[in-house]
Structure formats: structure tokens, C-alpha cells
Amino acid sequence: MLGDRIAELTTQETGRRVLATVDGLHPTLEVSMTGTGRLLDTPVREFATYESDMRPDGSLFGEGQGVGMSEKGETYSWHGSGIGHFTGNGAVSWRGAVYFESATDTFVRLNDVVGVFEFETDAQGSGRSVVHEWK
């Protein structure tokens, strides 16, 4: 069951590169990005990288990791994976799960949380992510 919204971020790609292709058909791409938003209602700035593999049916499987910091210097990290689908003109819609880790008072409760996310990106690399707690 979906619980409370725990994060909402706006992102922008800062880099993209092709890591490999399998038989010239199934590329693996790496995307780096920055983001700003709120985690547990605390303003944060984030840096992240994910890799996505195009599957034979045209869908994407991706895995990523990121680090973030509040305005007070409290840090956290995350690791996640998901499935993406092209929605037209180079835009991608992602759904998946994310796991957090932190030792700071503000974010430590996330160590026991599974987050489920929706992440939408456009062809220019702008994105928006929303994460809910999975209860």
C-alpha cells in the first residue's frame, strides 16, 4: 500500500554517454543529473547517476544511485532500480523502487523505508521525481 509522499525533486541531466551495445541492438546508457526538491519535507540538493539497458521489446531497465544534502549539511544516499518506457519525442516514464541510507537525525528513519517512485523525463533532460513510502 502506498503511504506518505516522502520526496519530490526536479532534475536536470548533466551528462549522457553510451557504455556498451550488445550485438549493436541493446545499448546501455549512463545518465548523470542534479536535482533540487524536498525529502521528508526538508529542502535538499541531489547528485545522481543511473544506467539503463534497452530491452528487446523497447522498454528500459535502469539502476542508479545518488547522494543528497540538506541546507544544514545533513546527508543521505540512495540506490534504486526501475522500468522505463519511451513516451514520445525522447521522453521517458520510469517506475521503480528506491532504498535510502543516512546517519543524520533528519533522514535516519528512511533506513527502514522502501520508496516507490515515478520519474518523468523529457527529451531535453529535465525531469520530475515523486517518491512514496511503501507500507
C-alpha positions in Angstrom: 0.0 0.0 0.0 1.3 3.5 -0.9 1.9 5.7 2.1 3.0 9.2 2.5 4.9 11.2 -0.1 8.5 11.3 1.1 10.3 13.1 -1.7 9.7 15.3 -4.7 12.5 16.6 -6.9 13.1 18.4 -10.1 16.1 17.2 -12.0 18.3 18.2 -15.0 20.7 15.9 -16.8 24.3 17.0 -16.7 25.8 14.2 -18.9 24.9 11.2 -21.0 27.1 8.6 -22.6 26.8 5.2 -24.2 28.6 2.5 -22.2 28.1 -0.6 -24.4 25.9 -2.2 -27.0 25.1 -5.9 -27.2 25.1 -7.1 -30.9 24.6 -3.4 -31.8 21.0 -3.6 -30.7 20.7 -3.2 -27.0 22.6 -0.1 -25.8 23.5 0.7 -22.2 23.4 4.4 -21.4 24.7 6.3 -18.4 23.0 9.5 -17.3 24.2 11.9 -14.6 21.9 14.6 -13.2 21.4 17.1 -10.4 18.2 17.8 -8.6 16.6 20.0 -6.0 13.4 19.5 -4.0 12.3 18.1 -0.7 13.0 14.9 1.2 10.8 14.4 4.3 9.7 18.0 3.8 13.4 19.2 4.1 14.9 21.1 1.2 17.7 19.1 -0.5 20.1 19.1 -3.4 21.0 15.8 -5.0 23.5 14.3 -7.5 22.8 11.0 -9.2 23.9 8.6 -11.9 21.9 5.8 -13.5 22.5 3.2 -16.2 19.7 2.0 -18.4 19.6 -1.0 -20.7 17.3 -1.1 -23.6 15.5 -4.5 -23.7 14.4 -6.4 -26.8 10.8 -5.1 -26.5 12.0 -1.4 -26.4 11.4 -1.0 -22.7 14.3 0.1 -20.4 15.7 -1.4 -17.2 17.6 1.0 -15.1 19.7 1.1 -11.9 21.0 4.2 -10.2 22.5 5.7 -7.1 22.6 9.2 -5.7 23.7 11.4 -2.8 22.0 14.4 -1.3 22.4 17.0 1.3 20.1 19.4 3.2 20.7 23.1 3.5 22.1 22.2 7.0 24.6 19.7 5.7 22.7 16.6 6.6 23.5 13.8 4.1 21.8 10.7 2.6 22.4 8.3 -0.2 20.0 6.1 -2.2 20.1 3.2 -4.6 17.2 2.2 -6.8 16.0 0.4 -9.9 13.1 0.6 -12.3 11.4 0.0 -15.6 11.2 2.8 -18.2 9.1 3.3 -21.3 9.5 5.9 -24.1 6.5 8.2 -24.3 7.4 10.1 -27.4 10.0 12.6 -28.7 12.7 11.1 -26.5 10.7 11.4 -23.2 10.8 8.5 -20.8 8.5 7.5 -18.0 10.0 5.4 -15.1 8.5 3.4 -12.3 10.5 1.6 -9.6 11.8 1.2 -6.1 14.4 3.2 -4.1 16.3 2.5 -0.8 17.8 5.2 1.3 20.6 5.3 3.8 21.5 8.0 6.3 23.1 8.5 9.7 21.6 12.0 10.3 18.7 12.7 12.6 16.6 14.2 9.8 16.8 11.3 7.4 17.7 8.2 9.5 14.1 6.9 9.5 14.5 6.3 5.8 16.9 3.4 6.5 13.8 1.2 7.1 11.7 2.5 4.2 11.1 1.2 0.8 10.2 4.0 -1.6 8.3 3.6 -4.8 8.9 6.3 -7.4 7.6 7.8 -10.6 10.2 9.7 -12.6 9.3 11.5 -15.8 12.0 13.0 -18.1 11.6 15.0 -21.3 13.8 14.9 -24.4 15.9 17.9 -23.1 16.8 16.0 -19.9 14.5 17.8 -17.5 12.8 15.5 -15.0 10.5 15.3 -12.1 10.5 12.5 -9.5 8.0 11.7 -6.8 8.6 9.0 -4.1 6.1 7.5 -1.8 6.7 5.2 1.1 5.6 1.6 0.5 3.9 0.4 3.7 
